[in-house]
Amino acid sequence: MTGREALVFLIALAAASTLFITTCRADDPRVIHIQGKVVCTDCSKDWNEWVNGAKPLQGSKVAVICMDNNDRVVYHTMNITNEEGMFKLIVDRHINGKKLMVNGCVVKLVSSTHSDCNVLTDFSGGKTGVKLRSPSLVYQDITEYTIPPFSFTSPMCDDKDIDKPAQVNDD
């Protein structure tokens, strides 16, 4: 490559970079996209199989709840996972004429239609909810958040007594 060709290449690269940076802004997109996956984990398996062998859960409900500065719910919607356990939620950026506070939104598990895998877990925050922090994608008018996989487990894995203190027998 000659000096002139290298200069033309650098100018073209700079122009493309500038174009990319200016089109990757998302000053105020109309909606935000939230996506993730819901799986069923089996507590009877070893750690690797429990985490990596989780099965996608179709028909699970996932919700996003958004609050205002006064901790009032200003937006709530749900969606159901597809056959691959994937969910997608679309949230309007403006509610009743006001800009939605994205950092006031929480995504969480709601329910599972599978009787053999319907116990909510807090693996990846599914039970308590995950706050929207940094988008995974910002491109033109698209802002997308990808949530780590949420999981349900089987009723046999549900230890309801885990938070109770042990009983002392005085006999």
Sequence and secondary structure as in RCSB ss.txt:
>XXXX:A:sequence
MTGREALVFLIALAAASTLFITTCRADDPRVIHIQGKVVCTDCSKDWNEWVNGAKPLQGSKVAVICMDNNDRVVY
HTMNITNEEGMFKLIVDRHINGKKLMVNGCVVKLVSSTHSDCNVLTDFSGGKTGVKLRSPSLVYQDITEYTIPPF
SFTSPMCDDKDIDKPAQVNDD
>XXXX:A:secstr
  HHHHHHHHHHHHHHHHHHHHHT  SS SEEEEEEEEEEE TTS HHHHHHT EE TT EEEEEEE TTS EEE
EEEEE  TTSEEEEEEESEETTEE  GGGEEEEEEE S TTS EE  GGGTTT EE  S SEEETTEEEEE   E
EEE GGG  TTTTS       
